[in-house]
Amino acid sequence: MDWFADTFSSAQQWLFETLIQPLVFALGMGNLVEDAFVATGWLMVGLIQIAILVAVVGPLQLWRPVEAVTDRATIRTDILYTLIHRLGLFRLALFFSLDPLFDDLFGMLRVEGWATFHLDGLWPGVTDRPLASLLLYLVAFDFVDYWIHRGQHQFNWWWGLHSLHHAQRQMTMWSDNRNHLLDDILRDSLAAVVAQLIGVGPGQFIAIVAFTQLSESLQHANLRLWFGAVGERLWISPRFHRLHHSIGLGHEGGRHGPVLVEGRSPALGGHNFGILLPWWDMLFRTANFERRYDATGVRDQVEQGRDYGRGFWAQQWLGLKRLVGRG
């Protein structure tokens, strides 16, 4: 753990001093040097993730695909979403727009006497063990992510945005970041607030986000893979998450979808909402462990021909129309 952290820090320092810092000064933004150093870390994380996707997950998709790829144009659009998010462009936009507001908000709370709470401080000795602290925060964030995901499916206005993510009929390792930008802003804002409230350190937050994103990319892969009867209940597999994207089951499997013999979900919005751990789906009865690999998409897209857009800008515009009930 220490070796990896030291290696990453050295590489971050080299990239910053060689490329990013001269660029920042050339643009007359010397007052943002410290923030640019943090941004360099996010850029490196994204480059590492993309390298792993291309070198590892891509060949796995070719080895055991669920379906043949017939619409490469929509996958190219997903790759654009991935580059925007993983290379830090979306996070950079948040830095200039929302981060100052959050900084002011939490600054005022501290002035009023609201001290920072540290979740890992509740258990003696955890703060002295970086790996144990990181795992604790990872589980806490996954619990929060589960309920955020439930909200994305439960509220019609939010589903109007989030449905873009489910409208991909050719799901691949690039599909994780296929989201409406407003949907991402809502989710990332909630994550930032939670991080502040439970005392996640900046380095821990980057590690949690990076690890979560990489796991989600694997879950979305066009890959016929499950982790076995025990493993499926320890970590979310591509099979488990694909059911969440299944037409008429993943989104609607509670009140409007078919009645299932095993793993019926009591929730509007269907099954398998977990991000990393299936524990929350098991606890709240939204898990479905059937070994099946269904076609993905949204029911109204297939049965009624609803248009979710093919290109980036069309998808963003139609998402806004759905949000206000006109799409």
N, C-alpha and C positions, 0 to 999 in steps of 0.2 A: 504494500500500500504506500509506504513512504517512498520506495523507489519510483513507483509510477507518478506520484505527486511531484517528486523532484525533477523527473524527466520532463513532465508536462510543463512545469514552471520554467525550466531552462529553455525549452522550445518556444514557449510563449514570449519570454524575454527576447530571444533572438529575433523572432518574427516582428515583434513590436519595434525593436530598435532598428531593424534593417529596412522595414517597409512601412509600417503603420505610423510611427512617430514622425518620420520625415514628411509623410503625406499630410498629417494633421497640421504641422507647422506651415507647409506650403499652402494650405487652404486658409491660413490665418485663424486657426481654431486651437491655438495653444492652451487656452483655458480648459480644454476638454481632454488634456493629456491622460489624466488618471482614468477617466471614463473610457478613453480609447484603448487603454491597456486591458480593461475588463472585456471590452468588445473583441479584442484580439483573442482572448480565451474562448469566447463563444464561437468565433470563426474557426479556431483550431478544432473545437469539438465537432463542429459541422463537417469539416473536411475529413476527420477521422471516421465519422459516421458514414459518410458517402463512400469512403474507401472500403469500409467493411461491407456495405450493401453490394457494391460492385464485385468485390473479391469473394464474398462468402454467400450472401443470400441470393444473388443473381444466379450463380451456378446451381444452387439448390432448386430454384424455380425451374431451371431447364431439366434437372434430374427427375423431379416428380411433380409436374404441373397438375393442377386440378382441371384446367381447361386450356384449350388452344387459344393463343392470343390472335384475335382477328381485327381489333380496332386499335392500332398503334397510335393514332392521332390523339385519342383521349388519354393514353398513357403518357404521351409527350407533354400534355397539359399538366398531368400529375407531377412529372419531373420538374416542371417550372415551379409549382407550389413547393416542392421539396427544397429546391435551391433557394427560394425566397426565405423560407423559414430556417433551414439548417445553416445557411451561410450568414445569418444574422441580419438580413435586410428588414424583416418584419420587426425584430427586436430593436433595431436601430430606430425605426419609426416610432415604436412605443417609448423609447428613451426621450425623444424630443417632444412627445405629446403628453403621455400620461405619467411618466416617472416623476416629473416635477410636482405634479398634483399629489401623488402618493407621499413623496418626501415631505411636502408641506403638512399633509394630514397627520402623518405619524410624528413629525416634529412637534406639532401643536399638542398631540396627546402626551408626549413625553414632558413637555413644559407643564402640562396640567397634572403631572404626577403619575401618569400611567407608565410604569416601568416595563421594560421588555421582559416577556415571559419566555423561558427556555424549557421546552418539553423534555429534553434529555436530562435536565436537572432534577426531575422528579425521582430518578432512580440513582442511588449512590454509586459512584464509580463509572457511570456511563460516559460522562463528559470527558473522562480521561482515556476513553477507548474510542478513537475516531471511527473505526469500522462499526462498532456497536451503535454509536450515535447516528451514523449515516443510515444504518438499517432501520433504526427506530423512526427516523424522519421519513424514510422511504415508505414504510408501512402506513404512517400517518397520512402522507400525501395521497397514497393509493386509496385510502378510505374516503378522503375528500373528493378525489377524482371520480370515484364510483357514484357519489351523489350528484356531482356536477353533471355527469353523463346521464344519470336518470332525469335530471332537470331538462337536458337538451331534448329528450324524447317525451317528457311529460307535458310540457307547456307548448301549446300550438304555435305561438309566436317564435319560440326558440327553435322548435322543430322546423319552422320555415327556413331558418338559416342552416341548421345542422343537417337537414335532408340532402344538401348538396354532397356531403361526405358519403351518404348512403346511395347516391344515384350512380355511382361507378359500377357499370356492368362487367368491367374487366379489371377486377381488383388485383393489384400487384404490390410489391414492396414499396412502390412510390406513392401509394394511395393514402398513407397516414395523414399527410399534410394537406390533402385535398379538402379544404374547409373554406367557408365564407369568412372573410377577414373580420367581420363584426363578431362572428361566433368565436374566433380566436381571441379577439380583444376581450370579450366577456370572460372566457375561460382563463386567460393569462392574468387578467386583473384579479380574479378571485384567487388564483394561485399566489399572486404577489402579496395579497392581503393576508392569506393564511401563513405564508412564509414569515411575514413580519410578526404576526400574532403568536406564533409558536417558537420563534427565535432561531430559524434556520440561518446558518452562516452563508455568506455569498458563495464560498467554494462548495459547500454542501449542496446548495441550491442548483448550481451548475451541474454537479455530478448527478443529482437526482433527475433533472430534466434530460440530460444526455442519455443516461441509462434507460429511462422510460421511453424516450423517443426511439432508441435503437430496438428495444423490445417490441414496440408498437409496429415498427416497420416489418419485423419478422412476422408478427401476427397477421398483417395484411397481405403477406406474400401469396402469390399464386402457387401454393405449395401444399401437397397432400401429406400432411404431417400431424400426428397427435403424439402426446407424451406418455401414453399408457394409462391404465386405470388409476394408478396412484399419482403419477406425474401431472395428469390433467387437473387434479385437485390441489396441486401445489403451485403451478404456474400456468398462465394462459397460453394456449397453443394456437397455431394458425387455424386448426379445425374448430376450436372453441369459439374464436372470434369470428370466423366466417359465418357461423350460425347467427351471430348478431347482425350480420349484413344480409341474411337470406330474405328473399322476397316473401312478404306476408308472414314472416316468423320473427325475424330479428327486431323489426320495429313494432309490429302489431300483435305479437303473440300472446298478449294478455287478454284484452277484451274483444278484439276484432279478428284475431287470427284463429287457426285451427286449434281444437282442444287436443293437447298432447297427453299421452299416457304417462310419460316420465318427464319430470322437470318443468311442469307447466308454470308459467310466470303469472303472478297475481297483478303485475304492474302494467299499466298502459305504457307501451313502448317496448314490450317484448322481453328479450332474454340477453344474458351474458354482457352486462354493462361494465364488468371489471376491466381495469387498465393493465395491471400486472398480475394481480392475485385473484383467483376465482373464489376466495374465501367469502367475500361480501355477497356475491351472487348466491352462494350456498346458504349463507346466514339469512338473507332476506328473500329466499325462495325465488330467485330469478335465474337460476342456473339451468342450463340444458346441456347434458353430456352425451347426447346422441351422436353416434359416429356416422355423420352424413356431411356431404359437401354439396350444398345447394347452389343454384344460381343466385347472384347478388343483384341488388337494386331495390327500388321502391315500388310498391304495388301500383300506385296510380301512374307511374312512369310506364309500366308494362301493360296494364289493362286499359288505361285511358289515354296513353300517348302524351302524358304531361312532359313538357320540355324543361330540362334542367340545365341546358346549355352545353356546348362542346368546348368552346374556348374560355380562357380565364375571365375576360371582361364580360362575356355573355353570362357566365355562371354567377359572377358577382351581382350583375344587374338583376337577373331573375330572382336571386336570393332576396334582394331588397323588395322586389315586388311581392314575393311570398310573405315577407315579414309584415307588409301592410295589407295583405289579403287581396292583392290584385294580380298575383302571378299563378 
